[in-house]
Amino acid sequence: MANIKSQKKRILTNAKRAERNKAVKSELKTRVKSATRSVGTETQDDDVKAAIKRLDKAAAKGVIHPNQAARRKSRLMAKANSAAS
């Protein structure tokens, strides 16, 4: 355990941030998975839109890298467009 006051605070804030990031990443996985499963159904548009919104938000907050968000959106849209055609 750290003896320095600022380091003790840093440990607490890191734990809070890690917990929040974990929740956001978990929700991302859920949204993308549900969007992938709904490809070809009538709820596809809503699910894909929700997943893209969450990916953009996570990238803006710094939870994931912007390039990762772009890659995941691209792959999701490719699946959605291939099912549509």
N, C-alpha and C positions, 0 to 999 in steps of 0.2 A: 504494500500500500504506500502511496506517495505521502511525503511529509509536507510538501509545499502546497500552500492554500490554493493557488491558481491551478495546480495540477489536479487537486481533488475536484475542483469545479469542472475542469476539462473532462475528467472521467465521467462525471454525472451527465454533462451535456452530450458527450459522445454516446452514452448509453441511450439517452432520449432520441438522439438523431438516428441511431441504428434501429431502434424499435419502430420509429416512424417510417424509415426507408424500407424496412422489412414488410410493413403493412402495405405500403404503396406497391412494392414489387409483387407481393402476393395477389393484390387486386389486379395488377397488370396481367399476370398469368391467367387469372380467372376470366377476365374480359376477353383476352385474345383466344383462349380456349373455347369460350362460348361462341365467339364470332366465327371461329374456324368450324365448329360443329354446326352452326346455323347456315353455312354456305349451301345455297340451293333451296332454302326455305323462304317463307314469306317474311320472317323476322331478320333476314340477313342484313338489310340496309341499316336497321337500328342498331344491331349488335356490332357491326363493323364501325359505324360512326362512333359508338360509345368507346370501343377499343382504341380507335385513333385519337379520340379526345384524351383518354387516360395516358396514352403514350406521349402525346404532346405535353401534357401537364407534368409528367414525370421528368421529361427532358428539360423543361423550363425550370423545374425546382432543383435539378442537379442530381436526381436519384439515379438516372441512367444517362449515358452519353448521348448527345444529339444524333450522332451517326448511328448508334444502336437503335434509337427510336425510328429514324428514317428507314433503316434496313428492315425492321420488323413491320413497319407500315407497308413498305413495298411488297414484302412477302405476303402479307395479309390481303392486300389489294389484288395481287396476282392470283391468289386462290379464289377470291371472290369473282374476279373477271373471267377466269377460266370456267367457272361453274355457270356464269351468266351466258356465255357464248355456246 
